[in-house]
Amino acid sequence: CKYAVTVRDRKDLGRILKEAFYIARTGRPGPVVVDIPKNIQKAMGSDEYPTEINIRGYKPNTTVHVGQVKKACSIISKAKRPLFLLGGGVSISGANDLMMELVEKTGIPVVTTLMGKGAIDSRHPLYLGNVGIHGGYAPNVAITDCDVMISIGTRFNDRITGKLSTFAQNCKIIHIDVDAASISKNIKVDIPIVADAKLAIEKILEYIEPHDLGDWPKQLQQLKAERPVTQADEEGLTPQTVIEYINHHYEHPIVTTDVGQNQLWTTQFLDVKGQYQMLTSGGLGTMGYGFPAALGAQMGNPDKRVFAICGDGGVQMNIQEFATAMHYRLPVTLIVLNNGFLGNVRQWQQLFYDKRYACTNLMMDESAIVTRDIIDNDEFEYVPDFVKLAEAYGAKAMRITKVEDIEKGFQLADTFKDGPTLLEFIIPTELNVLPMVPAGKSLSDMLLKDKK
């Protein structure tokens, strides 16, 4: 929380609200709390709202240090293997179009954090994918091998870096962030630029000149092609087949996620073409976020298709929002990837704790796991029965176990306009999110396949 205040006097209400909104929306955006006691709520007073604001001790930076930008451009001009690392700050500042212009002007490859996906069109040939503990092979190799990293709107958290002492050891780091406290907090950088991402990118475009990068971009594109993030080796229904259906059949939908494997699969496989197309809870990691976030997105964008991709664990934390969705007739499609477990924790238990599954099984039988045979023979134990639960609220619902039925499910959702549709996809329990960097390891220590 950036700021918290209690209104003690009715005459201060207008000023406090003005200050609260200003603090929330400037600098690094964040929540504020305005506590309005009951006596203040009942009191009569002026509706005056200040036009100017001056908060002592709060002066967000609204300029760019040109000298630092010139130093950064000088370093970039000498780089043989430069790399853009883009975080959520790019989209928050509305710099997506400028960022695309900068990438195309320089020809520098791009990797993103989870929150940075969408900073440029993820279908762009210079985009390699997400980095970090569930990053792709090519993006993580790029981080390790680059000689200059231009990081914009990131905070170098442990989900990106893996083992701190081995992260990007052989490169110079240029770090652009609106929050001075994020600069050199986790990773020491060579050129700090404290500025809004959009303003900084505008200045870089003024001073940067493209130069020959040799085979560097092609090498990374080849690595991406040789070691793709894929579930193609898996038989039957997978998260990838579901998400790719969305990619191929819907133009610029809004997709929200919950937190867990569902979130990570979505960031791996969803084509994100721009700002705010994918909404997810990143560093906070809030299970239960996906469905209510989708309802808000649908209310704010009534003409867009909105999908919430959730797991069978997190979705139950706010399943009661079906009542809200039905009340407002919101045509959100809720996708439940059901593997009968709290999958992200179960994956760790499988890979690092000899399959000692504890407190992650969501089925009646504590020893059960969902296999392809169980799915094919319709022996899965539905606890709860999401289809019946959705229908009890008046929503439409369908359970899908085969690839050939994916289209039927989405057609049901497309035709029902008077409320939400739940599509439950049954997937195997031990289908994991890969690659994965084990705790305390370097990005180069990725697990590309399940340990046998």
N, C-alpha and C positions, 0 to 999 in steps of 0.2 A: 504494500500500500504506500503510495507516494505522500499522502497527506491525510490527516484526520483532525476534525475540529467539531466542537459542540457550540451551537448557537446559544449564547447566553442572553442576548438582548434582541428584541424584534427588529429594532432599527438597523441592526447589522446584517440582517438576512440577505438582502440584495447583494451587498459587497462580498459576503462570504460565498454565496453561490457563484458569483462572477469569478472569484479567485479559485474556487474549487474546479470549475470547468477549465479555466486557463491552465492550472497545474496539471490536470489530467491529460490535456491534449497537447501540451508543448513539451519540448525536450524528448526524453524517452517516455512515451505515453504509458499511463498506468492508472490504476483505480485510486479514487479518493473516497473518504467517508465524511459525510456531513450529518452529524447527529442533531436532529431538531426535536427538542423535548415537547411534550404535550402542551405545556403552557404557552410555548412559542407558537405552536400550530394554531392555537385558539385565539391568539392575540390579534387585534386589528392593527394595521399599519400601512405604510406607504408601499406602493408597488415599484418604487424607483429602482432601476437597475443601472449600475455605473457603466459609462461608455469607455472609461480609461482604467488602467490597472497598474499598480506599482507595488510589488511585494518585496519587502526588504529581505535580502538574503536569497532570493530566488531569481536568477538571471540566466535562463537557458540560452545557450549559444545559438545565434542566428546568422553567423558569418562563417567563412572558410578561410583558413590561413593559407594565403596564396604561396608563401615561401615553402611551406610543407608540401603543398601540391606539386610545386616545381621540382622539389627534391624527389618526390615519389615518381614523377614522370621521367626524371633522369635515370633513376634506378630501373624502371620498367624498360626504358629504351635500350639498356645494355643487357637485358635478360635474354637467355637462350631458351629457358623453360618456364615462362611465367604462367601463373594460374590465378583465376578469380575464385575466391571462396565467398559465397553469398549467403547471408542469413536473412532472418525475418525483417530486419531493418530496411531492406530494399523495398519490400512491398508496403510496409507501414508508412514510408515516406512518399509513396506513390511514384517511385523512380523506375518502374519496370520498363517503360518505353525507352527512357534514357539509357538504362543498363543494356538493353538490346542494341542500341545504337553504338555504345562503347565496345561491346563484344564484337560487333561486326566491323567496326573501324580498326580494331587492333588484331582480331583473329585469335585472341587468347582463349584457351579452353576454360570451361566453367564447371565447378562443382558447387553443391549447395548443402546446407544443413536441412534438417527436417522442416524447420519453420521457413527456410529460404526457398523451398520448392515453389516454383511459379515466379521467381525473380526474373527469369527469362522463360520463354516457351520451352518446355521440357522435350519437345520434338526437334529442337534446333540441333544441327550436326555438331556444334561445339559444346553441347551440354553432355556431360559424362554421367551425372547421377548424384545421389546423396553420398556423403562421406560419414565416417565414424564407425561406431561399434556394429551397426547394421548397414554400413555403406557398401556400395558395390566394389568389385575388385579394381576396376580401372580408376574410379575416383580416389580410392585409398592409395593406390600406387602413385597417382598424380601428386597427392599431398606429400608423399615420401620423396619423390624424385624432383619436384620443382625447385628452381633456384630463386624465384621471387614469387611470393604469395601476396595477392591483394585481397585482403579480407574486408568485406563491407557489411556492416550491420550484424555482426556475430559477437558472441562473448566467450568463445573458446571453452565451452563447458565440456565435461568429461565424456559426454555422448559423441562429441566430435573428435576429441584428441586421443582417446585411449591413454596409454601411459605417457604422462606429461613430458618426461625427460627425453623421450624418443620422438616427440611430435615435430615434424618439419625441421629436422636438425640442420639440414644443409641449405637453408634458404634464408633470404632476407624477407622480413614480414612488414608489409604496409597495412596498418589497421585503421579503418575509418569507422567511427561510431559516434553517435550523438551523446552518449553517456561517458563522460571522462573517467568514471569509476570502473568502466569495463576495460580501459586501455591498460595493457600490461598487468592485468589482474592475475590471470592464469598463465599466460604465455607472454614472455618479454618480446616486445616488438621493436623494429628498427626505425620506422617512420610512423609516429602517431598523428592522426588527423581527427580532431574532435569537431565533428560537424554532422548536420543532417545528411543522410545518404544522397538525397536528390541534389542538394546544393553542391556537395563534394563532386558528384559525378559530372555535373554541369561544368565545373571548373576543370576537371581532368580532361573533358572533351575539348576544352579550349587549348590545352597545352600539349596533349599527347600526340605523338606522331607514330603511325604504324611502322613496324620494321619486320624483316624476314625472321620467322621463327623456325625455319628449316622443317625437319620432319616431326617436330614435337607434337603438333596437333594430330597428325596422321597416326603416329605411334599410339597415342591414347585412344583414338577412335578404333584402331585395330584391336587394342586390348579389350575395349568394351564389346566389340563384336565377338572376340574369341572367348571371353569369360562373361557372358551376359548374366544379369540377375533374372532367373527364370525358374518356373516350376514345370517346364515342358517334359521333364523326365517322369513326372508323376502321372499315373493313370487316373482317368475320371475327373470329377469335379474338383477344382482347386480355386483358391481366392483369385489367382491370376486370370482364370477363365471368366470369372464373374466381373472383375474390374475391367478386363479388356472388352467385354461386351459394352460396358458404359463408354469406353473410349471410342468404340467404332459406331455407336448408334445415337449418341447425344452430343450436340454442339454446345460447348461451354456450359456444362451443368455446374452447379455448386455441390461439392461433396464435403460432408463433415465426417469426422471419425471419432470413435471413442478412444480409449487408451489400452494398449496391449498389442497382441499380434495383429489384430485388425488394422490398427493405425500404421504399423510398420509395413504390412503388405500393401496398404493403400499408397503409401509414399513410394514404395518400390515400383508399382505397376500403373498407377494412374497418370495419364497425360494431363499435365497442368499447363494451361496456356497463358495464364496471367494472374494479376493481382486478385486475391481473395476468392479464387475458385476452389481452393481447398482450405477448410477451416479445421484446426485441430488444437488440442491442448498440449503444448510442447514441454517446456521445463517444468510447469506445474504438474503435468501428468494426471489430469483429473478424470478418473473413470466415471462414467455417467454423463459425460459432456456431449457426446455425439448427437443423440436424439433431440434434446432441447435446443442445441445449437442449430440443428436443421430447421426446427420450427421457427426460430428467429430469422434465419436466412430466408425462409419461404415467405414470411410476412413482409420482410424488407424487399423481396424480389418476387412478387407474385407471378410474373410471367416466365420465370426460370424453372427448369427442372432441378429439384433438390433431392439428393440422396444422403442418407446417414448410413455409414458402414460401421457396424458394431460387432462385438463378440457376445457370446451367450452369458458372460459374467457381467460386464459393464452395463449392458443394456438394461439389466434388471434394477439398476440403481435409480433409474428414472423412468421406468416403464409406465408409471402412472400418467405420464405426459400424453398418452393416447387420448385421455379425456380432454386435454387442452386442444390437441390436434383435431379431434372430432368437433369440439365446440366451435372452433374457428374454420372448420372445413378446409384444413390445410392438406394439399395433395402430396405430402412428403412420402418418399419411398424409404422405408426402414429395412436395411439389409442386415440380417443376423448371420454371421459366420459361426455356425454351431459345431464345436468339436467336443462338447461335454466337459470342458475344463477351463480353468483360468490359465489360458495357454501360455502367456509370456513367462509366468513363474514356473509352470510345468516344464517348459523348454529348458530352463536352467536346471531343474531337478533331474531331467533326463540326461543332459549333457555332462553335468558336473557332480551329480549326487547319486549316480548309479540307479536312476529311475526310482528313487524313494519318494514317491508322490505323496505329499502331505498337504492337506487343506487346499487342494486345487481341483479335486474331482467334484463336478457338479451333478453327477448322476446318482441314482439310488444305490447302485452297487459300487462300493468304494474301490473294488479291485478292477472295475471295467475300464476298458479303453475302446475308442471307436476305431474300427478297422474298415478297409474297403469291403470285406466280406459282410460285415455287420450292416453296412450301408446298403449294399446290393440286395441283401436278404430282408431288408426293412426290419431289422431287429434292434434298431436304435431306441433307447429309452428316453422319452421326452419329458424332462423335468426342468422347468414347466413345459407344457405344450404351448409353444409360442403362437401357433396358428389359432388354437381355441381362445387363447388369451386376447389376441388382437380382435378376433371376431366378437368376443364378449363386449368390447368397447364400440362395436359397430363398424370397425375397419375391415378391409379386405385382407386376405392372407393366403399364402401358399407355401408348401414345403417342397423343396427341390433337392433331389439326390443325384440327378443325371445331367450331363452336359446338354443333351438334346432338349431338356426341359427349361433351360435358362430363358430362352426367348418367350415361352409361355408365361413365365413369371413376370417378366418386364412388360409384356403386353397387358397383363392384368393391371399392373400399376399404371400404365399409360392411359387406360380407359376409365379408371375410377378417379373422378375429379372432386368428389364430395368429402374427401377425408384421406387419411393415410393408408398406405398399403404396406404390409409386412411380408418380406420374402425371406424365408429361412433356408439357408444352404447348409446341408450336412456335409462336413469335411472330416477327414481322419484326425484323430487326437494327436498323433506324433508327426504331423506335418509342421515343420519348423520354419522360422524366419532366418534365412541364410543369404549372404555370408553373415558371420558373427565374430566379433573380437572378444575373447574371454576377458574377464575382469583382470585389470592390472597388466594387460599385455599391450604390445604395440599394434598399430594399424596393419603392419606387415604380417602379424600373426593371425590372420583371418582363418576361421573355419569355413571352408567352402562347401563341405558336405558334412552330413551327420557323422559323428564318431560312432564307429561300430563297436 
